[in-house]
């Protein structure tokens, strides 16, 4: 089941430039849904992940750690 995206304000990293090779995140619905929405910027009509805020923060922390540098 696709999460309700009504009113979602999607944003992506400023580091992504003009490319569409990244994820978009909507956090503005946290007060009403308690969830962070995540989607692929290349397919905005596609699948959407609905993640609890604690797991999202853990993901962001790990993804930005030195462990994942190329």
C-alpha positions in Angstrom: 0.0 0.0 0.0 1.4 3.4 -1.0 1.6 5.9 1.8 -0.6 9.0 1.6 1.5 11.8 0.1 -1.1 14.5 0.2 0.7 17.7 1.1 4.2 16.2 0.9 6.8 18.8 0.2 9.6 16.9 -1.5 13.2 18.0 -1.4 16.6 16.6 -2.4 20.2 17.3 -1.4 21.6 20.6 -2.7 24.7 18.5 -3.5 22.8 16.6 -6.2 23.0 19.5 -8.6 20.7 19.3 -11.6 20.8 15.6 -11.8 18.0 13.2 -11.0 20.1 10.5 -9.6 19.2 10.8 -5.9 16.4 10.4 -3.4 13.8 12.9 -2.4 12.6 13.3 1.1 9.4 14.7 2.6 9.6 15.5 6.4 6.8 18.1 6.5 4.2 15.4 7.3 6.0 14.3 10.5 3.6 16.2 12.8 0.5 14.5 11.3 1.8 11.1 10.2 4.9 10.5 12.3 6.7 9.3 9.2 9.4 10.4 6.8 8.6 9.7 3.1 11.4 8.8 0.7 11.3 8.3 -3.1 13.5 8.0 -6.1 13.9 11.3 -7.9 14.0 9.6 -11.3 10.5 8.0 -10.7 8.4 10.4 -8.6 5.2 8.4 -9.3 6.9 5.2 -8.2 7.3 3.5 -4.9 7.5 5.6 -1.7 9.1 4.4 1.5 7.5 5.4 4.8 10.1 5.4 7.5 9.9 6.2 11.2 12.0 9.3 12.2 14.4 7.3 14.4 15.3 4.9 11.6 15.7 7.8 9.1 18.1 9.6 11.5 20.1 6.3 11.8 20.3 5.9 8.1 21.4 9.5 7.5 24.0 9.2 10.2 25.5 6.0 8.8 25.3 7.2 5.2 27.3 10.3 6.0 29.9 8.5 8.1 33.4 7.9 6.8 32.6 4.3 6.4 30.7 4.8 3.2 33.1 7.1 1.3 34.2 6.1 -2.2 
